[in-house]
Amino acid sequence: MIEFIAQNMAPIMFASLIIFMLIGYPVAFALAANGLLFFFVGVQLAPYSNGSITLSWPLLYALPERFWGTMSNETLLAIPFFTFMGIVLERSGMAEDLLDTIGQLFGPVRGGLAYAVIFVGALLAATTGVVAASVIAMGLISLPIMLRYGYDRRVASGVIAASGTLAQIIPPSLVLIVLADQLGRSVGDMYHGALIPGLVLTGLYVGYILLMTFWKRDSMPALPIEARTLGSGIASLVVTLAIAGAGAYAASRLLATFAGANADIWGATLAIVIIYGFALVDRTLKLNLMSRLAQQVIIVMIPPLALIFLVLGTIFLGIATPTEGGAMGAVGALIMAASKGRLSLSVISQALASTTRLSSFVMFILLGARVFSLTFYGVNGHVWVEHLLVGLPGGEVGFLIVVNVLVFFLAFFLDFFELAFIVVPLLAPAADKLGIDLIWFGVLLGINMQTSFMHPPFGFALFYLRSVAAKVPYLDKITGKKIQPVTTGQIYWGAVPFVCIQVIMIGLTIAFPQMVMHYKGAGPATDPATMKIEIPGFDQGNGLGGGLGGGLGGGADNDLSSPPFGKPATDPAVPAPPAPNLNEPPKM
């Protein structure tokens, strides 16, 4: 019996961890306690394991170094920076301005408010990267307006919750930072690879709303004329954008000799700055050269887009690292909040408190995971997981399907941080051995972990929306009508179609890996058949290639069987050092 337990310590340890978490023990302490408990058991059972357990008491001396390596990881500094940036932006009222403006822009079309929520969700994801901030902001602002104008409660709830979770996959996502760290890959590559899948997922959400407007026409009516306070003016906006595009093209041609490959970026930046300044002057001086709608769209949209470029553009261009991009984003968020007069000591205090809380949560889970992994690797748990997964039928595709199904069901009970710190380190070696690109694998897992926010009944996005949605009937301030509350069942049923869309997105990413693999770039084409490698020889008699004038390999009498410079390879008077004894510890 003891031999059986010793030789199966890895699966017993993993099952015990699941039990620890199911009984409600905090994840960080469950990891650390499980690791220390099985370390003690493993040391005692090592003589009965036939070599499968390599634990010994001196191995505990490695823990302080592992802790220091985690705490000194500069990549993880991006987490507090992006968290701080998102909370400051949420307090600055940016979400409110975006939802109101884009809602007015799409108001005349059926389902316009739902489209506005999706696009604002994508913009908030690209600026804040925090799901809670996005869902709560859109739930407070958009849900009452949707209910006011007769939107189906399930559709309204589902689209708000799903759009908020775009912050999980659209850079600068916090989960992508953690996945890159756990997979040992660049955060910039992870961001680059996740960009197109995030945009495709946003397009799938839009396509679902479009289908619903044809299938259930009354579920998402257009805004009435009296609700469109900015009036019309689409033609003015189109003409303004066309002029800006022509100006960007002309500026890029003029700057081509100075900026080189980045001339397009600088030209577009110059045109955007000019058009933004023109819109501000037009509104301030009341020139009315542009419609009110065009003015509002340009003034509200350009600052967050500029912040997105400041963060993601500098990372993708290689100007800044993700940590530096996060720091610039935090400064940009403070500037945006100050420009709107909403930056106060209270806002900064709340942002710092929330950032510290989340960063401490992440750090404690990471330290607990270090203790767990030290013991798990000592009982050859990584070998057990690798053999379990590599031997699955179907090869690479079979492995990806099984892993994604496993993560999908684990997401019912674990959030994305717990999945990233516990499950991903066990899956990554098997994926690497099968030849799967780890950036592609990480983006797949990121899309899959996104469902952890949408799973009824434990999805956090559903809880966030439930906390701000009306629970009792209330009188609408604008129309004076009595509005019925949103039930928990309606929120859950509204999330189901979007969970299905996320599962479809996982399948599309597996079927079309180039959506992610484009991060590698095309690179120069090389034909292996035309490659030729020449090794320079050594001249026996005249040193390197027959003296200083002959060059490397310049002589025809090179003899590779003799050592260079005509000297023997070893001095027979010097005895060879004894072979080390691997059964004894090294002597200092």
MARDOTI-557557 format. One record per residue (C-alpha): residue number from 1; x negated, y, z negated; chain. Coordinates in steps of 0.2 Angstrom, whole numbers. Example, Ala and Ser with C-alpha at 12.3 -4.5 7.8 and 13.67 -1.06 7.14 Angstrom:
    i     px     py     pz  ch
    1    -62    -22    -39   A
    2    -68     -5    -36   A
//
This chain:
    i     px     py     pz  ch
    1      0      0      0   A
    2    -14     12     -4   A
    3    -23      8     12   A
    4     -7     12     22   A
    5     -4     29     13   A
    6    -23     33     16   A
    7    -22     29     34   A
    8     -6     38     37   A
    9    -10     54     27   A
   10     -7     66     41   A
   11     12     62     45   A
   12     15     61     26   A
   13      8     78     24   A
   14     17     86     38   A
   15     34     78     32   A
   16     30     84     14   A
   17     28    102     21   A
   18     45    101     30   A
   19     53     96     13   A
   20     44    110      4   A
   21     52    123     16   A
   22     69    115     17   A
   23     71    116     -2   A
   24     68    135     -1   A
   25     50    136     -7   A
   26     42    152      0   A
   27     33    148     16   A
   28     16    155     12   A
   29     16    146     -5   A
   30     23    130      2   A
   31      8    129     14   A
   32     -5    133      1   A
   33      2    121    -12   A
   34      5    107      1   A
   35    -13    109      6   A
   36    -21    109    -11   A
   37    -10     94    -17   A
   38    -15     83     -2   A
   39    -33     89     -4   A
   40    -33     81    -21   A
   41    -24     66    -15   A
   42    -35     64      0   A
   43    -51     65    -10   A
   44    -45     51    -21   A
   45    -39     40     -6   A
   46    -54     43      5   A
   47    -63     26      1   A
   48    -47     17      7   A
   49    -45     26     23   A
   50    -58     17     34   A
   51    -66     34     38   A
   52    -50     43     43   A
   53    -51     55     28   A
   54    -66     66     28   A
   55    -62     76     13   A
   56    -74     80     -2   A
   57    -74     92    -16   A
   58    -88    103     -9   A
   59    -77    106      6   A
   60    -67    118     -5   A
   61    -81    130     -4   A
   62    -77    134     14   A
   63    -60    142      8   A
   64    -67    159      4   A
   65    -76    161     20   A
   66    -60    156     30   A
   67    -50    169     20   A
   68    -63    182     24   A
   69    -63    177     42   A
   70    -44    180     42   A
   71    -44    196     33   A
   72    -58    203     44   A
   73    -49    199     60   A
   74    -48    215     70   A
   75    -35    209     82   A
   76    -22    207     68   A
   77    -24    226     64   A
   78    -12    229     79   A
   79      2    222     69   A
   80      3    236     56   A
   81      0    249     69   A
   82     14    243     81   A
   83     26    241     66   A
   84     23    258     60   A
   85     25    265     77   A
   86     42    256     79   A
   87     49    262     62   A
   88     44    280     65   A
   89     52    279     82   A
   90     68    272     75   A
   91     69    286     62   A
   92     65    299     76   A
   93     82    296     84   A
   94     74    291    100   A
   95     86    276    102   A
   96    101    287     99   A
   97     96    299    113   A
   98     92    285    125   A
   99    109    276    122   A
  100    119    292    124   A
  101    110    297    140   A
  102    109    281    149   A
  103    127    277    143   A
  104    132    293    152   A
  105    122    288    167   A
  106    130    271    169   A
  107    147    277    162   A
  108    157    278    179   A
  109    154    259    183   A
  110    162    244    174   A
  111    151    237    161   A
  112    141    253    161   A
  113    138    253    142   A
  114    132    235    142   A
  115    120    240    156   A
  116    114    254    145   A
  117    112    243    130   A
  118    101    231    140   A
  119     90    245    147   A
  120     88    254    131   A
  121     84    237    123   A
  122     70    234    135   A
  123     63    252    132   A
  124     64    250    114   A
  125     55    233    115   A
  126     41    241    125   A
  127     39    255    112   A
  128     44    248     95   A
  129     41    229     97   A
  130     52    227     81   A
  131     68    217     83   A
  132     76    223     67   A
  133     74    241     72   A
  134     81    238     89   A
  135     97    228     84   A
  136    101    239     69   A
  137     99    255     80   A
  138    110    249     94   A
  139    123    241     83   A
  140    125    258     73   A
  141    126    268     89   A
  142    133    258    103   A
  143    145    245     95   A
  144    157    259     89   A
  145    158    267    106   A
  146    160    250    115   A
  147    175    246    103   A
  148    182    263    105   A
  149    184    260    124   A
  150    190    242    124   A
  151    175    231    126   A
  152    177    213    122   A
  153    170    210    105   A
  154    160    195    109   A
  155    152    202    124   A
  156    148    218    115   A
  157    140    209    100   A
  158    131    197    111   A
  159    123    210    122   A
  160    117    220    107   A
  161    109    206     98   A
  162    101    199    114   A
  163     94    215    120   A
  164     86    218    103   A
  165     77    202    104   A
  166     68    208    120   A
  167     56    215    108   A
  168     50    197    105   A
  169     43    195    123   A
  170     41    212    131   A
  171     24    219    126   A
  172     19    226    113   A
  173     27    211    104   A
  174     21    206     87   A
  175     24    188     91   A
  176     12    189    106   A
  177     -1    196     95   A
  178      0    182     83   A
  179      1    169     97   A
  180    -14    176    105   A
  181    -23    175     88   A
  182    -18    157     85   A
  183    -22    151    103   A
  184    -39    160    103   A
  185    -35    170    118   A
  186    -35    189    122   A
  187    -20    199    117   A
  188    -22    209    133   A
  189    -20    194    143   A
  190     -5    188    133   A
  191      3    205    136   A
  192     -1    205    154   A
  193      6    187    157   A
  194     22    191    147   A
  195     27    206    156   A
  196     35    199    171   A
  197     44    185    162   A
  198     51    199    150   A
  199     57    209    165   A
  200     65    194    173   A
  201     74    190    157   A
  202     80    208    156   A
  203     87    205    174   A
  204     96    189    169   A
  205    105    198    156   A
  206    110    212    168   A
  207    116    198    181   A
  208    126    190    167   A
  209    135    207    163   A
  210    138    209    182   A
  211    146    192    183   A
  212    157    196    168   A
  213    163    212    176   A
  214    170    202    191   A
  215    176    187    180   A
  216    184    197    166   A
  217    187    214    173   A
  218    196    221    157   A
  219    182    215    145   A
  220    170    229    150   A
  221    180    245    156   A
  222    171    260    163   A
  223    170    276    152   A
  224    185    288    155   A
  225    181    305    162   A
  226    184    314    146   A
  227    170    303    138   A
  228    157    308    151   A
  229    151    324    142   A
  230    136    327    154   A
  231    147    327    169   A
  232    142    321    186   A
  233    125    325    195   A
  234    119    308    201   A
  235    114    316    218   A
  236    104    330    209   A
  237     94    316    199   A
  238     91    306    215   A
  239     84    321    224   A
  240     73    326    209   A
  241     66    308    208   A
  242     63    308    227   A
  243     53    324    226   A
  244     43    317    211   A
  245     39    302    221   A
  246     33    312    236   A
  247     23    323    224   A
  248     15    308    216   A
  249     10    301    233   A
  250      3    317    239   A
  251     -7    319    223   A
  252    -14    301    224   A
  253    -20    305    241   A
  254    -29    321    236   A
  255    -36    313    220   A
  256    -42    297    230   A
  257    -60    303    232   A
  258    -62    308    213   A
  259    -51    294    204   A
  260    -55    279    215   A
  261    -44    264    212   A
  262    -34    274    198   A
  263    -29    288    210   A
  264    -11    281    210   A
  265     -9    281    192   A
  266    -16    299    190   A
  267     -5    305    204   A
  268     10    298    196   A
  269      5    305    179   A
  270      3    322    187   A
  271     20    322    196   A
  272     29    316    180   A
  273     21    330    169   A
  274     26    343    182   A
  275     44    336    184   A
  276     46    335    165   A
  277     40    353    163   A
  278     52    359    177   A
  279     67    351    168   A
  280     62    359    151   A
  281     60    376    160   A
  282     77    374    169   A
  283     86    370    153   A
  284     78    383    142   A
  285     80    397    155   A
  286     97    391    161   A
  287     92    391    179   A
  288    104    377    183   A
  289     93    371    198   A
  290     97    353    191   A
  291    113    346    185   A
  292    115    343    166   A
  293    114    324    168   A
  294     98    325    178   A
  295     90    337    165   A
  296     95    326    151   A
  297     89    309    159   A
  298     72    317    163   A
  299     69    325    146   A
  300     75    310    136   A
  301     67    296    147   A
  302     50    303    150   A
  303     43    304    132   A
  304     46    285    128   A
  305     39    280    146   A
  306     24    291    142   A
  307     22    282    125   A
  308     24    265    134   A
  309     10    270    146   A
  310     -1    277    132   A
  311      0    259    124   A
  312      2    246    137   A
  313     -6    256    152   A
  314    -22    259    143   A
  315    -22    241    138   A
  316    -19    234    155   A
  317    -32    246    163   A
  318    -45    240    150   A
  319    -47    258    143   A
  320    -41    252    125   A
  321    -40    236    115   A
  322    -23    231    109   A
  323    -28    237     91   A
  324    -33    254     99   A
  325    -18    255    109   A
  326     -7    252     93   A
  327    -16    266     84   A
  328    -13    278     99   A
  329      5    272     99   A
  330      7    276     81   A
  331      0    294     83   A
  332     11    296     98   A
  333     26    291     88   A
  334     22    304     75   A
  335     20    317     88   A
  336     37    312     96   A
  337     46    313     79   A
  338     38    329     75   A
  339     43    337     91   A
  340     61    333     87   A
  341     60    340     70   A
  342     63    323     62   A
  343     46    320     54   A
  344     46    321     35   A
  345     37    314     20   A
  346     52    303     17   A
  347     51    295     35   A
  348     32    292     33   A
  349     35    285     16   A
  350     48    272     22   A
  351     37    268     37   A
  352     22    265     27   A
  353     32    254     14   A
  354     40    243     28   A
  355     23    241     37   A
  356     14    236     21   A
  357     28    224     17   A
  358     27    215     34   A
  359      8    215     35   A
  360      7    207     18   A
  361     20    194     23   A
  362     10    190     38   A
  363     -7    190     28   A
  364      0    178     15   A
  365      7    166     27   A
  366    -10    166     37   A
  367    -20    162     21   A
  368     -8    148     16   A
  369    -10    141     33   A
  370    -29    141     31   A
  371    -27    131     16   A
  372    -15    119     24   A
  373    -26    117     40   A
  374    -42    114     30   A
  375    -34     98     22   A
  376    -24     93     38   A
  377    -39     93     48   A
  378    -48     84     34   A
  379    -36     70     36   A
  380    -37     70     55   A
  381    -20     77     57   A
  382    -25     86     73   A
  383    -30     69     80   A
  384    -14     62     75   A
  385     -4     76     83   A
  386    -15     76     99   A
  387    -12     57    101   A
  388      6     59     98   A
  389      8     72    111   A
  390     -4     68    125   A
  391      3     51    127   A
  392     20     57    131   A
  393     28     51    148   A
  394     28     64    162   A
  395     11     71    159   A
  396     10     90    158   A
  397     29     93    162   A
  398     34     80    150   A
  399     23     88    136   A
  400     30    105    140   A
  401     48     99    139   A
  402     46     89    123   A
  403     37    103    115   A
  404     50    116    120   A
  405     64    105    114   A
  406     55    103     97   A
  407     52    122     95   A
  408     70    126    100   A
  409     77    115     86   A
  410     64    120     73   A
  411     69    138     77   A
  412     86    134     69   A
  413     77    134     52   A
  414     61    143     54   A
  415     57    161     60   A
  416     44    165     73   A
  417     30    169     61   A
  418     32    152     53   A
  419     33    143     69   A
  420     17    153     75   A
  421      7    149     60   A
  422     12    131     57   A
  423     17    123     73   A
  424      7    132     86   A
  425    -10    127     79   A
  426     -5    109     80   A
  427      1    110     98   A
  428    -13    120    106   A
  429    -27    107    106   A
  430    -15     94    115   A
  431    -10    108    128   A
  432    -28    112    130   A
  433    -33     94    133   A
  434    -19     92    146   A
  435    -27    106    156   A
  436    -12    118    152   A
  437    -17    137    153   A
  438    -15    143    135   A
  439     -9    160    140   A
  440      5    152    150   A
  441      9    140    135   A
  442      9    155    123   A
  443     22    165    134   A
  444     33    149    135   A
  445     33    147    116   A
  446     36    166    114   A
  447     52    165    125   A
  448     57    149    115   A
  449     54    158     99   A
  450     65    172    104   A
  451     80    160    102   A
  452     76    159     83   A
  453     84    176     82   A
  454    100    171     91   A
  455    103    153     85   A
  456    120    153     75   A
  457    121    152     61   A
  458    103    157     55   A
  459     98    170     68   A
  460     91    185     61   A
  461     97    196     75   A
  462    115    190     71   A
  463    112    195     53   A
  464    106    212     57   A
  465    121    215     68   A
  466    133    208     55   A
  467    126    221     42   A
  468    130    236     53   A
  469    146    230     62   A
  470    163    235     55   A
  471    170    222     42   A
  472    187    230     39   A
  473    199    240     50   A
  474    194    259     52   A
  475    201    275     61   A
  476    190    281     76   A
  477    185    299     74   A
  478    187    303     92   A
  479    203    294     98   A
  480    211    293     81   A
  481    216    274     84   A
  482    214    260     72   A
  483    200    249     77   A
  484    200    231     71   A
  485    184    224     64   A
  486    171    212     72   A
  487    172    195     64   A
  488    156    184     61   A
  489    164    171     73   A
  490    164    184     87   A
  491    146    188     84   A
  492    141    170     84   A
  493    151    166    100   A
  494    145    181    109   A
  495    127    175    106   A
  496    129    158    114   A
  497    129    163    132   A
  498    113    173    129   A
  499    104    158    121   A
  500    108    148    136   A
  501    101    162    147   A
  502     85    161    136   A
  503     84    142    139   A
  504     86    145    158   A
  505     71    157    157   A
  506     61    144    149   A
  507     65    132    163   A
  508     61    146    176   A
  509     44    149    168   A
  510     39    131    168   A
  511     45    130    186   A
  512     36    146    192   A
  513     20    147    182   A
  514     14    161    193   A
  515     25    173    184   A
  516     13    172    170   A
  517     -3    166    179   A
  518     -4    182    189   A
  519    -14    189    174   A
  520    -30    181    181   A
  521    -29    191    196   A
  522    -33    185    214   A
  523    -52    185    213   A
  524    -63    182    227   A
  525    -60    167    238   A
  526    -74    154    237   A
  527    -77    138    247   A
  528    -86    125    236   A
  529    -92    117    252   A
  530   -102    132    257   A
  531   -110    134    240   A
  532   -129    131    239   A
  533   -140    130    223   A
  534   -159    131    225   A
  535   -170    128    210   A
  536   -187    136    211   A
  537   -202    125    209   A
  538   -219    127    200   A
  539   -236    126    208   A
  540   -247    114    199   A
  541   -264    122    201   A
  542   -261    141    201   A
  543   -248    144    187   A
  544   -231    151    193   A
  545   -230    148    211   A
  546   -248    149    216   A
  547   -253    165    207   A
  548   -246    182    206   A
  549   -244    184    224   A
  550   -236    167    228   A
  551   -219    170    219   A
  552   -209    157    211   A
  553   -210    140    221   A
  554   -221    148    234   A
  555   -233    133    236   A
  556   -229    118    245   A
  557   -239    106    233   A
  558   -227    108    219   A
  559   -227     92    208   A
  560   -212     91    196   A
  561   -219     75    188   A
  562   -233     86    180   A
  563   -231    100    167   A
  564   -234    117    173   A
  565   -251    126    171   A
  566   -259    109    171   A
  567   -257    106    153   A
  568   -249     90    145   A
  569   -232     92    138   A
  570   -236     88    120   A
  571   -252     88    111   A
  572   -257     70    105   A
  573   -266     77     90   A
  574   -249     84     83   A
  575   -238     70     76   A
  576   -219     71     81   A
  577   -207     76     68   A
  578   -197     62     59   A
  579   -179     60     65   A
  580   -166     67     53   A
  581   -156     56     41   A
  582   -138     60     44   A
  583   -133     50     29   A
  584   -141     63     17   A
  585   -136     82     15   A
  586   -149     94     22   A
  587   -163     99     11   A
  588   -167    117      8   A
//
